[in-house]
Amino acid sequence: MTMTGRDLLAFYAQLAATVSRMLELARALQWAQLPRLDARCAALVAQLHAARVPAGFSAAERARFETLTARIRQDQQALATLMQPQLRRLVQRMAETQAGR
C-alpha cells in the first residue's frame, strides 16, 4: 500500500490518540483496558511498516508530523513511568507465589 503524506499523518494521529488514551486509563488505574489498546498500537505500527511511505512532506505536513511524534514520545514516557510500579508489584507477587510453592 502506498501512502500519501496525509495518509501517513492520519496513521500517526490514530497512534497518538491511542497512546494518549492508554495514558488516561493508566492514570485512572484502569489497567485491564490497556492490552486492547496496546494491540491497536501494534497493528498501526505494523501497517506503517508494511506501507510505502512518501519521500517528501510539505512544511505543514512536516510540522504536524513533528508535533505528533513528540506527543507520542511524551505520552509513552509518562505511561512507562506509571507502569513501572505496577510491573514491580507484579514481579514481586510472582516471586512470592513461586517461593510459597
C-alpha positions as CSV (number, residue, x, y, z in Angstrom):
1,M,0.0,0.0,0.0
2,T,1.3,3.4,-0.9
3,M,0.6,6.3,1.4
4,T,0.4,10.0,0.8
5,G,1.7,12.4,3.4
6,R,-1.9,13.0,4.5
7,D,-2.4,9.2,5.0
8,L,0.8,8.9,7.0
9,L,-0.3,11.8,9.2
10,A,-3.7,10.2,9.7
11,F,-2.0,7.0,10.9
12,Y,0.3,8.9,13.3
13,A,-2.8,10.8,14.6
14,Q,-4.5,7.5,15.3
15,L,-1.4,6.2,17.1
16,A,-1.1,9.4,19.1
17,A,-4.7,9.2,20.1
18,T,-4.4,5.6,21.1
19,V,-1.3,6.2,23.2
20,S,-2.9,9.2,24.8
21,R,-6.0,7.1,25.7
22,M,-3.7,4.5,27.3
23,L,-2.1,7.1,29.4
24,E,-5.5,8.4,30.5
25,L,-6.5,4.8,31.5
26,A,-3.3,4.2,33.4
27,R,-3.8,7.4,35.3
28,A,-7.3,6.2,36.2
29,L,-5.8,2.8,37.2
30,Q,-7.8,1.1,34.5
31,W,-5.1,-1.5,33.7
32,A,-7.4,-4.1,32.2
33,Q,-8.2,-1.9,29.2
34,L,-4.6,-1.4,28.2
35,P,-3.9,-4.7,26.4
36,R,-6.6,-4.0,23.8
37,L,-5.2,-0.5,23.1
38,D,-1.6,-1.9,23.0
39,A,-2.7,-4.4,20.4
40,R,-4.2,-1.5,18.4
41,C,-0.9,0.4,18.6
42,A,1.0,-2.7,17.4
43,A,-1.5,-3.1,14.5
44,L,-1.0,0.5,13.4
45,V,2.8,0.2,13.6
46,A,2.7,-3.0,11.6
47,Q,0.6,-1.2,8.9
48,L,3.1,1.6,8.8
49,H,6.0,-0.8,8.4
50,A,4.2,-2.5,5.5
51,A,3.3,0.7,3.7
52,R,5.3,2.6,1.2
53,V,5.9,6.0,2.8
54,P,6.1,9.2,0.7
55,A,9.6,10.6,0.1
56,G,8.7,14.2,0.9
57,F,6.5,16.3,3.0
58,S,5.2,19.8,2.8
59,A,6.3,22.2,5.5
60,A,2.9,21.9,7.1
61,E,3.0,18.1,7.0
62,R,6.5,18.1,8.5
63,A,5.4,20.3,11.3
64,R,2.3,18.2,12.0
65,F,4.4,15.0,11.9
66,E,6.9,16.5,14.4
67,T,4.1,17.5,16.7
68,L,2.5,14.1,16.6
69,T,5.8,12.2,17.2
70,A,6.7,14.5,20.1
71,R,3.3,13.9,21.7
72,I,3.6,10.1,21.2
73,R,7.1,10.1,22.8
74,Q,5.9,12.2,25.8
75,D,2.8,10.0,26.4
76,Q,4.8,6.8,26.1
77,Q,7.4,8.1,28.6
78,A,4.6,9.1,31.0
79,L,2.9,5.8,30.5
80,A,6.1,3.9,31.2
81,T,6.6,5.9,34.4
82,L,3.1,5.0,35.6
83,M,3.5,1.3,34.7
84,Q,6.9,0.7,36.4
85,P,5.5,0.4,40.0
86,Q,2.7,-1.9,38.7
87,L,5.3,-4.1,37.0
88,R,7.5,-4.2,40.1
89,R,4.5,-5.3,42.2
90,L,3.6,-8.0,39.7
91,V,7.1,-9.4,39.6
92,Q,7.2,-9.3,43.4
93,R,3.9,-11.2,43.7
94,M,5.1,-13.8,41.1
95,A,8.3,-14.3,43.1
96,E,6.3,-14.7,46.4
97,T,4.0,-17.2,44.8
98,Q,6.9,-19.2,43.5
99,A,8.6,-19.1,46.8
100,G,5.5,-20.3,48.5
101,R,5.3,-23.5,46.4
